[in-house]
């Protein structure tokens, strides 16, 4: 039976996302508050002789160098100063985080791949080395190496840990469309050019959380909601179902609601199950819990992967 190195790749929500302006490198200067949640993909790396290969259990996910997981493996290969094209591994993605949903699935998969492949290839790397590789892959990839609650600055790649949000139950609503990051920022730029400022009211993040960094404002939300009114409809539905706060995450299209008690979140899921939107219940993860659940496991492929997926 095949031996694999397996790890969970957790999703995130943005408790706050401010777009501070364009940068000279073509990106935008951001200030965001990341929060990891229990929803996760599973990454399984198997060492074998021959060309690198990428597999996924969901149709439509690219299995070539356009996938961030492939780019992560290639970046790690080159950082180890190995010659020739990327080879000697197969990476399988068991996909549970929707794409184009603002949940960071691709970035999380890339970060998990760095950790798993470093273990599979038996190359001990310092955290600073992993961060350097993660930083060239995408704006929020470095965040997923540590998780929890964190402030992201720059492109979102400058990560500063915050006091963890106390455990909250998170209800996710998925509409029948996705939003690409490229479109989200293009629409935001159009709104700015027309002089439309976001008038979203700040929301109080519930619980005895000592940070004032998050007011549950997402500057990308208003431009997207003007083109997809379902965003506001989902927020309203979550509030009516008892959410203490609700917002769109990242560049959308997922909208989330926060609940302090699981019983209230379960009741909201039942109420929203007939809404026509896909509904999912998950929870926030602090750094310690994220580290525990994201521990790299090595063993027999079927048994280990099945246990990690649960």
C-alpha positions, 0 to 999 in steps of 0.5 A: 500500500502506498505511503503518503504525507497528508495534511489538512488545508484550512479555509479562511474568512476575512473579518475585515478587508480594507483596500488602501490604494494601488501599489507600484507593483500593480497590486493593491495595498491592503489591511485585512484580518484573517481568520482560519475556519475548520472547513478544509481540503486535504493534501496528500503527497506521495514520493515516486520517481518520475515527472511531477503530477497533480490530481484532484477529486473535483472536476474542473480544477486545473492539474497543470502549472496554472494551479497554485499547488503545482507552483508551490511544489516547483518553488520549493523544488527550486529553493532546494537548488534541485536541477531539472524540471520538477519531479519525484512527487504526486500531490492529490487534492481532496477538494472541499473548499469551493473555488472563487469563494473568497475562502482562500482554498488555493492559497491554503492548498499551496501552503499545505503542499509546502509543509507536506512536500518538505516532510515527504522529501525529507528536507528540514526547512526553517520557518523563515525559509518556508515563509520566503517560498510562500511569499512569492506564491500569493498574497495570503499564502504566508498566513496559512502557515500559521493560521488563527487570527492575524492582521495582513498588510501590504498585499496581505502577505505581511502577517502579524498575529492578533489575539485569537477571536474566541471560538465562534460558529460560522455559517457559510452561504454559497450563492450559485456564482463565483467571483474572481479576484481579478473581477472584484478588484476591477469592479472596485476600481470602477467604483472608485473612479465614479466616486462611489465610496463604501458606506458599509456600517461597521459591525461589532465583532461579538465576544470579549475580543481585545482587538479593534482591528476588525469591524466587519467591513469589506471594501470589495463587498459593495461593488460586488453586491451592486452587480450581484444583489444576492450578497446583500440578500444573504447577509440579511438572511443570516442576520434574520436567522440570528447571526451576531454579524455577517459579511462577505469574505475576501473577494466573494462570493461566500457570505458568512455569519458569526454565532457564539452558540452552536445551538443558534448556528444549527438553528440558523442552518435549518432555517436557511436550508430551504433558501436555495443557497448552499449552507455549511456550518463550521467553526473558527480555529485559533492558532493552537487548534489550527496547528493541531489539526494541520499536523503533517501525518505520514502513513498508509495512504487510504487510512491516513487520508480518510482520518485527516478528511474527518 
